[in-house]
Every structure is written in structure tokens, then in C-alpha cells.
Amino acid sequence: MARAKRRWPQFPKTDGRLVLALVAIALLLGGSAWLEENPQHNPWAPLDLRDPHGLATGVKLAALRGDVSACHAVLARSEVEFTALGPIGAGQCRRNDRLIPDNLTFSPSNPQTTCPVAAGLTLWLEQDVQRLAQDILGSPVARIEQLGTYSCRRMYGARNAPWSEHATGNAIDIAAFVLDDGRRISLVDDWNDEGPPGRFLQSVRDAACDSFGTVLSPDYNAAHADHFHLDQGRKPGAGACR
């Protein structure tokens, strides 16, 4: 007797393009849910400085340059206290964007920065510096010693050099960190230290490159032997980090 052939179930033919479309929709829906849960990676989500660094953070920070009202809105959304100041100066040293970040503790106090610098400082200090200080040094940072923000000059004071970001207050120089337990970690004394102080300074330098467009340290040149230069002249995460 001839053996009956097995009949496999018949499925309707499906257009390959339809399958690809269905897969794309599924990925899009899944990706949208993931982006909603991770706004730091979502280029369309409003920037909130309380969120950790993400894939879209640098782009969002860069978009704040030249848009004072949008930058102020970011600070307000992130519950960052600040005092807005009016425009001042003239020519290349005209400062249309000027504020004092009230939520940060500096010495000398009340540095006047651009809003993007204040945003970068807030993100760096809250997301990186405090965590690294606790992890490496066992104490949070109580105060940051700064060397200034505004100086109407060209880079390195050279007559024909490009204008410094300090000329508009779009930069800040950081010299030392004073810990809650009283210790003082300074670049001039501790940058080459092989223990925790040196490791802390190296780590916060590296972390600053995600919040600022330019980060210059003692590794860059002798002119920065005693401070970090941080500015927002470029896109954070894609500028100079040395």
C-alpha cells in the first residue's frame, strides 16, 4: 500500500515589504518606550540637569549656546537657582548672557558666567564631582575654589590670538576642591599625586569633558598647571579634552 504523503499546513503568502514594515514598527514602538524611560538618550526630550549623562546630552547642551531664554528654562526645569544679570560691556567683550549660579558653592563666591557654563557646572558637579569625591576620597565636596570667569582678553594675552572664551564669561577656571572633612585637593599640589587625590583630579577632568566643550588641565601646557579651564565654546563631548 502506498504511503500517504504528509500535508503541511498552508500559510498565505506574505509580502516581504510588509514583514519589514511590521518589524520596523515593533522596533520603533520598543525604542520609543525605551527613550521615554531614558530621557538622557532622547534627543527630543527636554534637557533636565538632574538626569545622568546620556547619548543626547552633549547635543542638548550645545543647543543652549546663544539661546538665553531656552537655557534659563533648562535651569528652572532642573530646579537650579540662579540670579540673572543684565547685559554689560562692548565689542568682543560684550556679555549679553550673564548670571550667578546660586546653587553652587564657590570661593570667591558669586562667579558671573554664561548660562551654558552654569548648566555644565551643575551637571558636572552633581553627576560626577560629588560621586567621585565620595568614591575616591570618602568625603563630599563642600566648596570649589575658582580663579575667575570674565577677562576681556585674547587667548594667553597674545595680541593677534583669537578672543578667549573668558572675554564673554563663557569659561571658568577651577583651582581646588575643599572637602567636607576639611581636606583641600588642589591642582598645583596634587595633580601628579599617585594616590587618591591625584586619581580624583584626573577622574573629574575626564568627566568634565561630557559637560563642557573645552577642558584644559595641567596635561595640556604649563599655563594650566594650577587650574582646569572649562568653557562652552564647542559642543560638549566633541571638543578639546586635554
N, C-alpha and C positions, 0 to 999 in steps of 0.2 A: 504494500500500500504506500502510495506516495505521501511523503511527509508534508503537512500543511506549512506554508510559509508564514512566519511571524509578521504581523502587520503593525508597524509602528504608528503611533498617533500622528495625525497630520495637523500641523500648525499653519496658520495663514502666513503668507509671505509678508515680510516687513521691509519697508524702505530703509536702507542704511542711514539715510539722512535723518529719518525720524528717530532712529535709535540714538544717533549722535546728539540730536536736539534734546531728547529726554535726559541723556546723561549730563549734558551741559546745564540743563535746568536744575537737575538734582545737585550738581556741584555748586551752582550759583546760590541755591537756597541754603545749602550747608555752609557755604562760605559766608553768606550774609549773616547767618546766625553766629558764626564764629567771630566775625568782625564786630557784631553788636556786643558780644561778650568781652571783646578785647579792643576797646576804642583807641588804644595807643597804636594799633596797627592799621586802623581805618582812616584813610586819607579824607573821608567825608565827615568824620565825627569831629565836633568842636574840640579844640585843644583844652585840656584840663591838666594843670601842672601837678595835680595830685596823683595822676596816673603814672605808672612806670614808663621808662623809655620804651619806644616801640619803633616799628619799621617806618611809620609816618611822622614821627616826632620832629625830625630834622626839617622836613618839608614844611610842617606847620610853623615851626619857629622862624624859618626863613621868610615865610609869608607875612610875618609881623613887621618886617623892616619897611619903614615908610608909611605904615598904616597905624597911626597913633590910636585912633578910636578903637580899631579892632584889637590892638594889643591891650589897651585898658580893659576891654571887655573880657579878655582872657584872664587878666589878673583878678578881676571881680568875680568871674566864674570860679576861679580856683581859690577864692577866699583869701587872696593876698592883699594885705593892707598897704596902701601907698598914698603919698601926697603928690598930686600933680602940680607942676610949676609952669609958669608961662614962658613963652619963647624969649630968648636973650641972645645978644651977640650979633655979629655981622659977617658977611663974606663966607669964607670957608669954615669959619668958626661959629657960624650961626647955629644955635641949638633950638630947634622947633619942638623937639621931643625931650622933655626933661622932667624927672620925678625923683622922689626919695622913697625907696622901699622900706616901709615902716616895720615890716615883719621880720627883718634880718638884723642881727646884732653885729655892728662893726665898730672898730676903733681905728682912726677917729670916726665918730658917728655921722649919720646923715649924708652919705655919699650921694651925689646927684648923677644919675645915669639915664640912658635912654630906656624906654620901656622894654625893648627886646633884651637888653643886658639884665634888667631886673627879672625878667622871665627866666633867662638862662641861669642866673644865680639861684633863684628859688628852686628850680628843677634840680640843679647840681647839688645844692646844699641839702635839700630834703630827701632826695632819692639816692644820693651817692655819699656825700661827705659824712653825714651823721652815721650812716650804716657802716662805712669803712672805719670811722673813728672808733665805733663801738667794737667792731670785729677785730681790728688790729691793735688798738691801743687800750681797749677796755673802758673807755670813757667818752661821752658825747662832747661835741664842740660847744663851748659857751660863748666864744667871741672870735671874730675874724679880724686880723689886722690888715688894713688896706693902705696903699700908698697914693691913692687918688684915682680919679676918673677923668677929669677935664683938664686939658692943657692945650692951648691954642698953638700948635707947633706942627712941623713936618716930622716924619719918621727920623728918629735919632738926632733931631735938631739940625739935620743937613739942609743946606739952603735949597737944593734942587730936588730933594726927595719927595715922594708922594706925601700927601697930608696924612697924619696919624689919625687913627680912629679916636684917639683921645681928644682931638680937636673939636669933636661934637659930643663928647661924653659917651661915646659908643664903646667904651672899654673900661676895664678896671684892673688894677694891679693888686695882687694878693701876696702879702709877705709872710704871714704866720697864722697859726691856729692855736688859740688858747683853749685848753680842755676844761671841762667842768671840775676836774680834780686839781686844777692849778698848773698843770704842765703846759709849757709853751713849745710848740713844734714850728720851727722857722726854716725857711728855705736856705738862708745863708749858713745856718749851723747844722742842719740835719739832712740836707738833700743827699749827701754821699754816705749817710749813716747806713750800715749794713743790717741794723736791727729794725724793730717795729717803726720808729719814727721815719726812717728813710723809705721803708716799704709803704707806709701810709701816704707820704708825699708823692711817691711815684704812682700809686694807685689813684689818688684823687686827680692827678694830672691827666692820666689816661681817661678817667671817667668824664672829665670836663670836656673832652673832645666830642661828646654826644650832645652837649648843651650849648656849646659855643662854636662859632665859625672859625676862630683862630685861637689857639692855645700855645703859648710860648713859655718855656721853662728854662732852668739852667742848662739843660742839654742843648738848647738852641745856640746861645752865644753868651759871652761874658757880661753883656749888658743886662741879661736876665738872671744873673747869678743869685740875686736875692729876692726874686718875686716871680709869680705867674702873671703873664699878660693874657687877659681874656677879653675877646671882643666879638661883635656880631656883624663884622663886615662881610662875612661869607656865610654859606649855608652850613649849619651845624652838622657834624658828621662827615662833611665832604671838604673841609677846608684844611688849614695848616694845623698840625698837631705834633709839636716837637718839644 
